[in-house]
Amino acid sequence: MIACALELPIRLGRMRSTVCIVDDDQDMREVLARVVRSVGLEPELYDSAAAFLRRSVPSPVGCLLLDVQLSGMSGLELLEQLSDGQLEFPVFLISAAHDAGTMARARRLGAIVVDKPFDVRALARGILASVRADGDGAAS
């Protein structure tokens, strides 16, 4: 498990965006949720691609943190399904497997590829920057 003790000075204040986390490893979902909360965003946790696709929450997605190796539908397959038209939100594809072909394919589909092990502070800043750049969740 990756240790995650963050106190980053890059909070959003009242701005709230939802970051969806899809990972079949409960410990990793919890670490990623802590990273998301550390920058003032709200995580939604899913243990599979199918669970994410059944999502009925009305809140807009600020970005998606997606594990490439999921049981059932893989993260790459979900990315392909989501990008049939064009991605509506940034996707971080997280992978412990360093398969260059898969990662190149993910990048062509518009994903930001994150290799495990990753720097939690760098990931937190990347999430925040992507949500800001996407223009989601303007301050109230």
Beta strands, then each sheet from edge to edge (+ up, - down):
strand 1: 18-22
strand 2: 42-46
strand 3: 61-67
strand 4: 91-95
strand 5: 112-115
sheet 1: 2+ 1+ 3+ 4+ 5+
end
